[in-house]
Amino acid sequence: MSLKVNETGLAQALTLMKQAQFRLNTIWDANRPSPEVEDNYINQHGMDAYAAWHLAIDTAAPDGSKARYQLPYGDFKSVHHTGVRRISQHAQRDGQTELVDAAEEILDLFDRYNAC
């Protein structure tokens, strides 16, 4: 898997943060969209909208596939602090500096808004 920052996803996350569309203190595993919810979202909104809810692109996966979009940060409504924190931790563990920086940019907004 070869991941790079999804600039569209990062921009959407930052916009949602500025609009106060975020959630704190959630359990990410319980709030992360299931594959069925993802499929329903794609059917209703399209692949581009689905892609915007992910902070990374797997450049080895085919264009237009769900597998291409990695590291979701929200539930198709709000940015989840716990989802972004998880992305940061995984990216740090895997040495993916650009993804760490992208996640930290979102987490900085949580801190600035005194949300955490």
N, C-alpha and C positions, 0 to 999 in steps of 0.2 A: 504494500500500500504506500503510495507516494502522495502525501498530503501537502496542500498549499492553502493559504488563507483564501476564503471565499469573500472577496471584497464586497459583493452585494449583500451577503449575510451580515458582515460586520457593519455595513452602513445601516441596514435595517435595524439591527440590535441597538445601535447608538441612537437612532431616531426614536425607537420605542422607549428607550430609557429617558430621553428628553421629554417624551409625552407621558411619563410616569406609568408606562405600561409594563410593570415589573412585579414580581412576586418574591417575597422573602420567606425564609424558614420553611420551605417546602421540602419534602423528601423527593429528590429527583427521580429515583427509581419508580415511585408511585405516580409521578406527574409527567414523566416522559411519555410522549405519544406512542401507543402500540402500533404494530405494523398495520392493523386494520384501520386505526384512526388516520395513519399516514396515507393509506390508500384512498380513504374517503376524502381527505383533504386534497389530494392530487386530482381526484375525479371532479371535485367542485371548483378548484382554483387553478389547477394546472401545475406542471412541473417547475416552472420558473418561480411561482409563489412558494412551492415546497422547498426549493433550493435556498431561498432567502432565509429560511429558518435554520440554516446550518452554517457553522463557522469555518468549515473546511471543505475542500474539493479533493477527491481522490483522482488524480490525473491518470491513473492506470485503469479506471473504470470507464465504461462506455458513456459517451454523452447521452443525456436524457434518461439515464437509469437511476433508480433510487440509490444504488451502491455508490454512485458518483458523489453524493452529498453526505458528508460525515460531520459528526460532532454537533448535534442539535443543541440549541441553547434555550429553547422555549417550547410552549405547548400549543402553538399556532394562535395564541392570544396575547401572551405576555412573556417577557424575558424572565427566566428563573435564576436567581442568584446561585442556587445549588447546582444548576446545570452548567453555568459559566465557570463556577469554581471547579467542577469536575473536569471540564475541558482544560483549564489551566494546569491542574494536577497531572493529567494524562500527558499533556504536551511537555511539561517539565520533565516527567519521567522518561519520555521518548526523545528528549533533546530537540524538540521542534520549537526553536526560538521565536519564529515569526508567529506561530499560533499562541505561544505564551504571551507575546506582546499584544496580540489582538484581544485575547481574553482579559488581560490585565487592563486594557483600555476600557473595556466594559465594566470591569470590577471597580475601576477608579470612579466611574460615574455613580455606582452604588454608594461608594464612600462619600463622594461630594454631595450627594443628595441626603446624606446622613441616614441612609436607608438601612445601614448595617451597624 
